[in-house]
Amino acid sequence: MDNWRKSSYSGPGDGNECVEIATTPTHIAVRDSKAPTTRPLTFPVAAFAPFLEALKAHPRR
């Protein structure tokens, strides 16, 4: 994937700690912007929304 973009939730107060995503018609990939050469998490499009909902349901403290 070569169309990486910064998450809209990575605002100016977040510094360089942000998440980047890239999409294809069938998959969505997520990576840490500070480590762009590491392997991203890749999800089928249909699995991405449930993944986000699970993160929201169990926020990191």
PDB file of N, H, CA, C and O in Angstrom:
ATOM      1  N   MET A   1       0.855  -1.181   0.000  1.00  0.00           N
ATOM      2  CA  MET A   1       0.000   0.000   0.000  1.00  0.00           C
ATOM      3  C   MET A   1       0.893   1.232   0.000  1.00  0.00           C
ATOM      4  O   MET A   1       1.889   1.303   0.719  1.00  0.00           O
ATOM      5  N   ASP A   2       0.518   2.177  -0.806  1.00  0.00           N
ATOM      6  H   ASP A   2      -0.292   2.120  -1.390  1.00  0.00           H
ATOM      7  CA  ASP A   2       1.347   3.373  -0.885  1.00  0.00           C
ATOM      8  C   ASP A   2       0.557   4.665  -0.699  1.00  0.00           C
ATOM      9  O   ASP A   2       1.076   5.749  -0.963  1.00  0.00           O
ATOM     10  N   ASN A   3      -0.672   4.563  -0.254  1.00  0.00           N
ATOM     11  H   ASN A   3      -1.093   3.682  -0.039  1.00  0.00           H
ATOM     12  CA  ASN A   3      -1.510   5.754  -0.076  1.00  0.00           C
ATOM     13  C   ASN A   3      -1.747   6.062   1.402  1.00  0.00           C
ATOM     14  O   ASN A   3      -2.883   6.313   1.805  1.00  0.00           O
ATOM     15  N   TRP A   4      -0.694   6.045   2.209  1.00  0.00           N
ATOM     16  H   TRP A   4       0.229   5.841   1.882  1.00  0.00           H
ATOM     17  CA  TRP A   4      -0.819   6.273   3.651  1.00  0.00           C
ATOM     18  C   TRP A   4      -1.219   7.715   3.929  1.00  0.00           C
ATOM     19  O   TRP A   4      -0.747   8.643   3.271  1.00  0.00           O
ATOM     20  N   ARG A   5      -2.098   7.890   4.919  1.00  0.00           N
ATOM     21  H   ARG A   5      -2.481   7.137   5.454  1.00  0.00           H
ATOM     22  CA  ARG A   5      -2.487   9.245   5.365  1.00  0.00           C
ATOM     23  C   ARG A   5      -2.688   9.225   6.872  1.00  0.00           C
ATOM     24  O   ARG A   5      -3.043   8.203   7.459  1.00  0.00           O
ATOM     25  N   LYS A   6      -2.453  10.368   7.476  1.00  0.00           N
ATOM     26  H   LYS A   6      -2.165  11.198   6.999  1.00  0.00           H
ATOM     27  CA  LYS A   6      -2.553  10.482   8.929  1.00  0.00           C
ATOM     28  C   LYS A   6      -4.012  10.478   9.355  1.00  0.00           C
ATOM     29  O   LYS A   6      -4.867  11.056   8.685  1.00  0.00           O
ATOM     30  N   SER A   7      -4.285   9.829  10.463  1.00  0.00           N
ATOM     31  H   SER A   7      -3.591   9.360  11.008  1.00  0.00           H
ATOM     32  CA  SER A   7      -5.635   9.791  11.010  1.00  0.00           C
ATOM     33  C   SER A   7      -6.117  11.205  11.317  1.00  0.00           C
ATOM     34  O   SER A   7      -5.335  12.056  11.741  1.00  0.00           O
ATOM     35  N   SER A   8      -7.393  11.446  11.105  1.00  0.00           N
ATOM     36  H   SER A   8      -8.028  10.755  10.761  1.00  0.00           H
ATOM     37  CA  SER A   8      -7.969  12.758  11.411  1.00  0.00           C
ATOM     38  C   SER A   8      -7.983  13.023  12.912  1.00  0.00           C
ATOM     39  O   SER A   8      -8.155  14.169  13.329  1.00  0.00           O
ATOM     40  N   TYR A   9      -7.807  11.991  13.732  1.00  0.00           N
ATOM     41  H   TYR A   9      -7.668  11.060  13.394  1.00  0.00           H
ATOM     42  CA  TYR A   9      -7.766  12.149  15.178  1.00  0.00           C
ATOM     43  C   TYR A   9      -6.385  12.553  15.677  1.00  0.00           C
ATOM     44  O   TYR A   9      -6.215  12.821  16.866  1.00  0.00           O
ATOM     45  N   SER A  10      -5.407  12.601  14.797  1.00  0.00           N
ATOM     46  H   SER A  10      -5.545  12.383  13.831  1.00  0.00           H
ATOM     47  CA  SER A  10      -4.052  13.002  15.184  1.00  0.00           C
ATOM     48  C   SER A  10      -3.939  14.512  15.016  1.00  0.00           C
ATOM     49  O   SER A  10      -3.434  15.001  14.005  1.00  0.00           O
ATOM     50  N   GLY A  11      -4.401  15.222  15.991  1.00  0.00           N
ATOM     51  H   GLY A  11      -4.811  14.825  16.812  1.00  0.00           H
ATOM     52  CA  GLY A  11      -4.415  16.677  15.931  1.00  0.00           C
ATOM     53  C   GLY A  11      -3.090  17.284  16.327  1.00  0.00           C
ATOM     54  O   GLY A  11      -2.142  16.561  16.633  1.00  0.00           O
ATOM     55  N   PRO A  12      -3.008  18.612  16.326  1.00  0.00           N
ATOM     56  CA  PRO A  12      -1.757  19.299  16.627  1.00  0.00           C
ATOM     57  C   PRO A  12      -1.251  19.031  18.044  1.00  0.00           C
ATOM     58  O   PRO A  12      -0.045  19.104  18.277  1.00  0.00           O
ATOM     59  N   GLY A  13      -2.119  18.729  18.980  1.00  0.00           N
ATOM     60  H   GLY A  13      -3.099  18.670  18.791  1.00  0.00           H
ATOM     61  CA  GLY A  13      -1.690  18.459  20.343  1.00  0.00           C
ATOM     62  C   GLY A  13      -1.102  17.067  20.535  1.00  0.00           C
ATOM     63  O   GLY A  13      -0.576  16.753  21.603  1.00  0.00           O
ATOM     64  N   ASP A  14      -1.191  16.233  19.501  1.00  0.00           N
ATOM     65  H   ASP A  14      -1.618  16.488  18.634  1.00  0.00           H
ATOM     66  CA  ASP A  14      -0.710  14.859  19.606  1.00  0.00           C
ATOM     67  C   ASP A  14       0.748  14.690  19.206  1.00  0.00           C
ATOM     68  O   ASP A  14       1.291  13.590  19.315  1.00  0.00           O
ATOM     69  N   GLY A  15       1.388  15.754  18.747  1.00  0.00           N
ATOM     70  H   GLY A  15       0.947  16.647  18.659  1.00  0.00           H
ATOM     71  CA  GLY A  15       2.778  15.652  18.340  1.00  0.00           C
ATOM     72  C   GLY A  15       2.961  14.661  17.218  1.00  0.00           C
ATOM     73  O   GLY A  15       2.182  14.641  16.265  1.00  0.00           O
ATOM     74  N   ASN A  16       3.970  13.850  17.325  1.00  0.00           N
ATOM     75  H   ASN A  16       4.603  13.866  18.099  1.00  0.00           H
ATOM     76  CA  ASN A  16       4.241  12.857  16.284  1.00  0.00           C
ATOM     77  C   ASN A  16       3.622  11.507  16.592  1.00  0.00           C
ATOM     78  O   ASN A  16       3.867  10.541  15.870  1.00  0.00           O
ATOM     79  N   GLU A  17       2.834  11.421  17.636  1.00  0.00           N
ATOM     80  H   GLU A  17       2.636  12.207  18.223  1.00  0.00           H
ATOM     81  CA  GLU A  17       2.213  10.156  18.004  1.00  0.00           C
ATOM     82  C   GLU A  17       0.894  10.013  17.263  1.00  0.00           C
ATOM     83  O   GLU A  17      -0.157  10.437  17.745  1.00  0.00           O
ATOM     84  N   CYS A  18       0.967   9.414  16.094  1.00  0.00           N
ATOM     85  H   CYS A  18       1.820   9.070  15.703  1.00  0.00           H
ATOM     86  CA  CYS A  18      -0.263   9.298  15.325  1.00  0.00           C
ATOM     87  C   CYS A  18      -0.329   7.961  14.608  1.00  0.00           C
ATOM     88  O   CYS A  18       0.647   7.217  14.509  1.00  0.00           O
ATOM     89  N   VAL A  19      -1.504   7.701  14.125  1.00  0.00           N
ATOM     90  H   VAL A  19      -2.297   8.306  14.205  1.00  0.00           H
ATOM     91  CA  VAL A  19      -1.791   6.488  13.375  1.00  0.00           C
ATOM     92  C   VAL A  19      -2.005   6.896  11.931  1.00  0.00           C
ATOM     93  O   VAL A  19      -2.609   7.930  11.646  1.00  0.00           O
ATOM     94  N   GLU A  20      -1.502   6.071  11.022  1.00  0.00           N
ATOM     95  H   GLU A  20      -1.011   5.231  11.253  1.00  0.00           H
ATOM     96  CA  GLU A  20      -1.735   6.291   9.603  1.00  0.00           C
ATOM     97  C   GLU A  20      -2.541   5.122   9.066  1.00  0.00           C
ATOM     98  O   GLU A  20      -2.419   3.993   9.542  1.00  0.00           O
ATOM     99  N   ILE A  21      -3.372   5.409   8.063  1.00  0.00           N
ATOM    100  H   ILE A  21      -3.471   6.326   7.676  1.00  0.00           H
ATOM    101  CA  ILE A  21      -4.149   4.350   7.426  1.00  0.00           C
ATOM    102  C   ILE A  21      -3.938   4.405   5.914  1.00  0.00           C
ATOM    103  O   ILE A  21      -3.614   5.446   5.342  1.00  0.00           O
ATOM    104  N   ALA A  22      -4.131   3.257   5.299  1.00  0.00           N
ATOM    105  H   ALA A  22      -4.395   2.411   5.763  1.00  0.00           H
ATOM    106  CA  ALA A  22      -4.109   3.157   3.840  1.00  0.00           C
ATOM    107  C   ALA A  22      -5.239   2.214   3.454  1.00  0.00           C
ATOM    108  O   ALA A  22      -5.546   1.264   4.174  1.00  0.00           O
ATOM    109  N   THR A  23      -5.846   2.487   2.320  1.00  0.00           N
ATOM    110  H   THR A  23      -5.596   3.259   1.736  1.00  0.00           H
ATOM    111  CA  THR A  23      -6.980   1.672   1.903  1.00  0.00           C
ATOM    112  C   THR A  23      -6.806   1.151   0.485  1.00  0.00           C
ATOM    113  O   THR A  23      -6.143   1.759  -0.356  1.00  0.00           O
ATOM    114  N   THR A  24      -7.423   0.011   0.258  1.00  0.00           N
ATOM    115  H   THR A  24      -7.962  -0.482   0.940  1.00  0.00           H
ATOM    116  CA  THR A  24      -7.609  -0.541  -1.080  1.00  0.00           C
ATOM    117  C   THR A  24      -9.088  -0.889  -1.150  1.00  0.00           C
ATOM    118  O   THR A  24      -9.786  -0.772  -0.143  1.00  0.00           O
ATOM    119  N   PRO A  25      -9.580  -1.305  -2.285  1.00  0.00           N
ATOM    120  CA  PRO A  25     -11.003  -1.681  -2.337  1.00  0.00           C
ATOM    121  C   PRO A  25     -11.369  -2.833  -1.394  1.00  0.00           C
ATOM    122  O   PRO A  25     -12.534  -2.968  -1.021  1.00  0.00           O
ATOM    123  N   THR A  26     -10.399  -3.661  -1.004  1.00  0.00           N
ATOM    124  H   THR A  26      -9.452  -3.551  -1.308  1.00  0.00           H
ATOM    125  CA  THR A  26     -10.720  -4.832  -0.187  1.00  0.00           C
ATOM    126  C   THR A  26     -10.129  -4.816   1.218  1.00  0.00           C
ATOM    127  O   THR A  26     -10.561  -5.597   2.066  1.00  0.00           O
ATOM    128  N   HIS A  27      -9.154  -3.951   1.487  1.00  0.00           N
ATOM    129  H   HIS A  27      -8.804  -3.317   0.797  1.00  0.00           H
ATOM    130  CA  HIS A  27      -8.471  -3.968   2.783  1.00  0.00           C
ATOM    131  C   HIS A  27      -8.182  -2.563   3.304  1.00  0.00           C
ATOM    132  O   HIS A  27      -8.104  -1.595   2.547  1.00  0.00           O
ATOM    133  N   ILE A  28      -8.025  -2.486   4.630  1.00  0.00           N
ATOM    134  H   ILE A  28      -8.088  -3.272   5.245  1.00  0.00           H
ATOM    135  CA  ILE A  28      -7.597  -1.260   5.307  1.00  0.00           C
ATOM    136  C   ILE A  28      -6.407  -1.640   6.168  1.00  0.00           C
ATOM    137  O   ILE A  28      -6.454  -2.620   6.912  1.00  0.00           O
ATOM    138  N   ALA A  29      -5.338  -0.858   6.064  1.00  0.00           N
ATOM    139  H   ALA A  29      -5.300  -0.062   5.460  1.00  0.00           H
ATOM    140  CA  ALA A  29      -4.135  -1.116   6.850  1.00  0.00           C
ATOM    141  C   ALA A  29      -3.904   0.036   7.813  1.00  0.00           C
ATOM    142  O   ALA A  29      -4.220   1.187   7.510  1.00  0.00           O
ATOM    143  N   VAL A  30      -3.347  -0.285   8.981  1.00  0.00           N
ATOM    144  H   VAL A  30      -3.090  -1.220   9.227  1.00  0.00           H
ATOM    145  CA  VAL A  30      -3.080   0.691  10.034  1.00  0.00           C
ATOM    146  C   VAL A  30      -1.626   0.530  10.457  1.00  0.00           C
ATOM    147  O   VAL A  30      -1.142  -0.589  10.621  1.00  0.00           O
ATOM    148  N   ARG A  31      -0.921   1.667  10.634  1.00  0.00           N
ATOM    149  H   ARG A  31      -1.314   2.576  10.500  1.00  0.00           H
ATOM    150  CA  ARG A  31       0.462   1.608  11.102  1.00  0.00           C
ATOM    151  C   ARG A  31       0.773   2.784  12.005  1.00  0.00           C
ATOM    152  O   ARG A  31       0.052   3.782  12.025  1.00  0.00           O
ATOM    153  N   ASP A  32       1.846   2.653  12.745  1.00  0.00           N
ATOM    154  H   ASP A  32       2.432   1.843  12.728  1.00  0.00           H
ATOM    155  CA  ASP A  32       2.362   3.706  13.611  1.00  0.00           C
ATOM    156  C   ASP A  32       3.240   4.611  12.754  1.00  0.00           C
ATOM    157  O   ASP A  32       4.169   4.136  12.101  1.00  0.00           O
ATOM    158  N   SER A  33       2.954   5.900  12.752  1.00  0.00           N
ATOM    159  H   SER A  33       2.198   6.286  13.282  1.00  0.00           H
ATOM    160  CA  SER A  33       3.714   6.816  11.908  1.00  0.00           C
ATOM    161  C   SER A  33       5.179   6.920  12.319  1.00  0.00           C
ATOM    162  O   SER A  33       6.025   7.305  11.511  1.00  0.00           O
ATOM    163  N   LYS A  34       5.483   6.579  13.572  1.00  0.00           N
ATOM    164  H   LYS A  34       4.796   6.266  14.228  1.00  0.00           H
ATOM    165  CA  LYS A  34       6.872   6.638  14.031  1.00  0.00           C
ATOM    166  C   LYS A  34       7.675   5.426  13.574  1.00  0.00           C
ATOM    167  O   LYS A  34       8.903   5.431  13.662  1.00  0.00           O
ATOM    168  N   ALA A  35       7.004   4.395  13.093  1.00  0.00           N
ATOM    169  H   ALA A  35       6.006   4.391  13.022  1.00  0.00           H
ATOM    170  CA  ALA A  35       7.675   3.164  12.659  1.00  0.00           C
ATOM    171  C   ALA A  35       7.089   2.708  11.323  1.00  0.00           C
ATOM    172  O   ALA A  35       6.515   1.622  11.242  1.00  0.00           O
ATOM    173  N   PRO A  36       7.226   3.516  10.285  1.00  0.00           N
ATOM    174  CA  PRO A  36       6.559   3.202   9.017  1.00  0.00           C
ATOM    175  C   PRO A  36       7.087   1.967   8.297  1.00  0.00           C
ATOM    176  O   PRO A  36       6.428   1.463   7.388  1.00  0.00           O
ATOM    177  N   THR A  37       8.249   1.473   8.678  1.00  0.00           N
ATOM    178  H   THR A  37       8.785   1.883   9.416  1.00  0.00           H
ATOM    179  CA  THR A  37       8.776   0.282   7.997  1.00  0.00           C
ATOM    180  C   THR A  37       8.342  -1.018   8.664  1.00  0.00           C
ATOM    181  O   THR A  37       8.575  -2.102   8.128  1.00  0.00           O
ATOM    182  N   THR A  38       7.708  -0.912   9.836  1.00  0.00           N
ATOM    183  H   THR A  38       7.518  -0.032  10.272  1.00  0.00           H
ATOM    184  CA  THR A  38       7.219  -2.132  10.484  1.00  0.00           C
ATOM    185  C   THR A  38       5.943  -2.607   9.784  1.00  0.00           C
ATOM    186  O   THR A  38       5.269  -1.842   9.094  1.00  0.00           O
ATOM    187  N   ARG A  39       5.642  -3.851   9.977  1.00  0.00           N
ATOM    188  H   ARG A  39       6.189  -4.472  10.538  1.00  0.00           H
ATOM    189  CA  ARG A  39       4.485  -4.454   9.321  1.00  0.00           C
ATOM    190  C   ARG A  39       3.186  -3.847   9.863  1.00  0.00           C
ATOM    191  O   ARG A  39       3.002  -3.796  11.079  1.00  0.00           O
ATOM    192  N   PRO A  40       2.293  -3.390   9.002  1.00  0.00           N
ATOM    193  CA  PRO A  40       1.030  -2.807   9.474  1.00  0.00           C
ATOM    194  C   PRO A  40       0.016  -3.887   9.835  1.00  0.00           C
ATOM    195  O   PRO A  40       0.147  -5.046   9.441  1.00  0.00           O
ATOM    196  N   LEU A  41      -0.992  -3.478  10.588  1.00  0.00           N
ATOM    197  H   LEU A  41      -1.098  -2.537  10.908  1.00  0.00           H
ATOM    198  CA  LEU A  41      -2.157  -4.334  10.810  1.00  0.00           C
ATOM    199  C   LEU A  41      -3.036  -4.177   9.574  1.00  0.00           C
ATOM    200  O   LEU A  41      -3.296  -3.054   9.141  1.00  0.00           O
ATOM    201  N   THR A  42      -3.490  -5.271   9.009  1.00  0.00           N
ATOM    202  H   THR A  42      -3.279  -6.183   9.360  1.00  0.00           H
ATOM    203  CA  THR A  42      -4.314  -5.220   7.806  1.00  0.00           C
ATOM    204  C   THR A  42      -5.625  -5.948   8.056  1.00  0.00           C
ATOM    205  O   THR A  42      -5.639  -7.065   8.574  1.00  0.00           O
ATOM    206  N   PHE A  43      -6.713  -5.313   7.688  1.00  0.00           N
ATOM    207  H   PHE A  43      -6.702  -4.406   7.267  1.00  0.00           H
ATOM    208  CA  PHE A  43      -8.056  -5.839   7.923  1.00  0.00           C
ATOM    209  C   PHE A  43      -8.838  -5.899   6.626  1.00  0.00           C
ATOM    210  O   PHE A  43      -8.693  -5.011   5.786  1.00  0.00           O
ATOM    211  N   PRO A  44      -9.664  -6.917   6.436  1.00  0.00           N
ATOM    212  CA  PRO A  44     -10.653  -6.846   5.356  1.00  0.00           C
ATOM    213  C   PRO A  44     -11.586  -5.674   5.679  1.00  0.00           C
ATOM    214  O   PRO A  44     -11.845  -5.388   6.848  1.00  0.00           O
ATOM    215  N   VAL A  45     -12.074  -5.017   4.668  1.00  0.00           N
ATOM    216  H   VAL A  45     -11.864  -5.249   3.718  1.00  0.00           H
ATOM    217  CA  VAL A  45     -12.913  -3.828   4.873  1.00  0.00           C
ATOM    218  C   VAL A  45     -14.050  -4.099   5.852  1.00  0.00           C
ATOM    219  O   VAL A  45     -14.321  -3.270   6.721  1.00  0.00           O
ATOM    220  N   ALA A  46     -14.715  -5.235   5.731  1.00  0.00           N
ATOM    221  H   ALA A  46     -14.495  -5.909   5.026  1.00  0.00           H
ATOM    222  CA  ALA A  46     -15.858  -5.541   6.597  1.00  0.00           C
ATOM    223  C   ALA A  46     -15.472  -5.721   8.062  1.00  0.00           C
ATOM    224  O   ALA A  46     -16.329  -5.590   8.936  1.00  0.00           O
ATOM    225  N   ALA A  47     -14.222  -6.014   8.350  1.00  0.00           N
ATOM    226  H   ALA A  47     -13.526  -6.121   7.639  1.00  0.00           H
ATOM    227  CA  ALA A  47     -13.779  -6.234   9.732  1.00  0.00           C
ATOM    228  C   ALA A  47     -13.281  -4.964  10.408  1.00  0.00           C
ATOM    229  O   ALA A  47     -13.092  -4.953  11.624  1.00  0.00           O
ATOM    230  N   PHE A  48     -13.067  -3.902   9.652  1.00  0.00           N
ATOM    231  H   PHE A  48     -13.221  -3.910   8.664  1.00  0.00           H
ATOM    232  CA  PHE A  48     -12.476  -2.703  10.229  1.00  0.00           C
ATOM    233  C   PHE A  48     -13.425  -1.974  11.184  1.00  0.00           C
ATOM    234  O   PHE A  48     -12.998  -1.553  12.259  1.00  0.00           O
ATOM    235  N   ALA A  49     -14.675  -1.821  10.825  1.00  0.00           N
ATOM    236  H   ALA A  49     -15.021  -2.163   9.951  1.00  0.00           H
ATOM    237  CA  ALA A  49     -15.636  -1.146  11.708  1.00  0.00           C
ATOM    238  C   ALA A  49     -15.797  -1.886  13.039  1.00  0.00           C
ATOM    239  O   ALA A  49     -15.780  -1.236  14.085  1.00  0.00           O
ATOM    240  N   PRO A  50     -15.952  -3.216  13.048  1.00  0.00           N
ATOM    241  CA  PRO A  50     -16.012  -3.923  14.333  1.00  0.00           C
ATOM    242  C   PRO A  50     -14.722  -3.757  15.158  1.00  0.00           C
ATOM    243  O   PRO A  50     -14.781  -3.684  16.385  1.00  0.00           O
ATOM    244  N   PHE A  51     -13.582  -3.698  14.502  1.00  0.00           N
ATOM    245  H   PHE A  51     -13.534  -3.756  13.504  1.00  0.00           H
ATOM    246  CA  PHE A  51     -12.315  -3.455  15.197  1.00  0.00           C
ATOM    247  C   PHE A  51     -12.352  -2.099  15.907  1.00  0.00           C
ATOM    248  O   PHE A  51     -11.985  -2.006  17.078  1.00  0.00           O
ATOM    249  N   LEU A  52     -12.787  -1.057  15.213  1.00  0.00           N
ATOM    250  H   LEU A  52     -13.085  -1.133  14.262  1.00  0.00           H
ATOM    251  CA  LEU A  52     -12.880   0.276  15.829  1.00  0.00           C
ATOM    252  C   LEU A  52     -13.873   0.286  16.985  1.00  0.00           C
ATOM    253  O   LEU A  52     -13.610   0.900  18.019  1.00  0.00           O
ATOM    254  N   GLU A  53     -14.997  -0.378  16.823  1.00  0.00           N
ATOM    255  H   GLU A  53     -15.211  -0.876  15.983  1.00  0.00           H
ATOM    256  CA  GLU A  53     -15.997  -0.433  17.900  1.00  0.00           C
ATOM    257  C   GLU A  53     -15.435  -1.136  19.131  1.00  0.00           C
ATOM    258  O   GLU A  53     -15.713  -0.732  20.260  1.00  0.00           O
ATOM    259  N   ALA A  54     -14.648  -2.182  18.915  1.00  0.00           N
ATOM    260  H   ALA A  54     -14.422  -2.510  17.998  1.00  0.00           H
ATOM    261  CA  ALA A  54     -14.025  -2.878  20.048  1.00  0.00           C
ATOM    262  C   ALA A  54     -13.037  -1.971  20.767  1.00  0.00           C
ATOM    263  O   ALA A  54     -12.949  -2.005  21.995  1.00  0.00           O
ATOM    264  N   LEU A  55     -12.299  -1.165  20.025  1.00  0.00           N
ATOM    265  H   LEU A  55     -12.370  -1.138  19.028  1.00  0.00           H
ATOM    266  CA  LEU A  55     -11.373  -0.220  20.656  1.00  0.00           C
ATOM    267  C   LEU A  55     -12.125   0.812  21.486  1.00  0.00           C
ATOM    268  O   LEU A  55     -11.698   1.166  22.586  1.00  0.00           O
ATOM    269  N   LYS A  56     -13.230   1.286  20.964  1.00  0.00           N
ATOM    270  H   LYS A  56     -13.577   0.999  20.071  1.00  0.00           H
ATOM    271  CA  LYS A  56     -14.027   2.273  21.689  1.00  0.00           C
ATOM    272  C   LYS A  56     -14.644   1.672  22.952  1.00  0.00           C
ATOM    273  O   LYS A  56     -14.755   2.350  23.973  1.00  0.00           O
ATOM    274  N   ALA A  57     -15.040   0.418  22.885  1.00  0.00           N
ATOM    275  H   ALA A  57     -14.951  -0.133  22.055  1.00  0.00           H
ATOM    276  CA  ALA A  57     -15.672  -0.243  24.020  1.00  0.00           C
ATOM    277  C   ALA A  57     -14.684  -0.540  25.146  1.00  0.00           C
ATOM    278  O   ALA A  57     -15.078  -0.671  26.304  1.00  0.00           O
ATOM    279  N   HIS A  58     -13.416  -0.644  24.808  1.00  0.00           N
ATOM    280  H   HIS A  58     -13.095  -0.538  23.867  1.00  0.00           H
ATOM    281  CA  HIS A  58     -12.379  -0.980  25.789  1.00  0.00           C
ATOM    282  C   HIS A  58     -11.219   0.006  25.695  1.00  0.00           C
ATOM    283  O   HIS A  58     -10.119  -0.369  25.288  1.00  0.00           O
ATOM    284  N   PRO A  59     -11.455   1.262  26.067  1.00  0.00           N
ATOM    285  CA  PRO A  59     -10.389   2.272  25.922  1.00  0.00           C
ATOM    286  C   PRO A  59      -9.188   1.943  26.816  1.00  0.00           C
ATOM    287  O   PRO A  59      -9.326   1.399  27.912  1.00  0.00           O
ATOM    288  N   ARG A  60      -8.046   2.283  26.316  1.00  0.00           N
ATOM    289  H   ARG A  60      -7.934   2.724  25.426  1.00  0.00           H
ATOM    290  CA  ARG A  60      -6.801   2.078  27.068  1.00  0.00           C
ATOM    291  C   ARG A  60      -6.728   3.119  28.173  1.00  0.00           C
ATOM    292  O   ARG A  60      -7.056   4.286  27.961  1.00  0.00           O
ATOM    293  N   ARG A  61      -6.306   2.701  29.325  1.00  0.00           N
ATOM    294  H   ARG A  61      -6.039   1.753  29.497  1.00  0.00           H
ATOM    295  CA  ARG A  61      -6.234   3.630  30.461  1.00  0.00           C
ATOM    296  C   ARG A  61      -4.818   3.955  30.796  1.00  0.00           C
ATOM    297  O   ARG A  61      -4.564   4.722  31.725  1.00  0.00           O
TER     298      ARG A  61
END
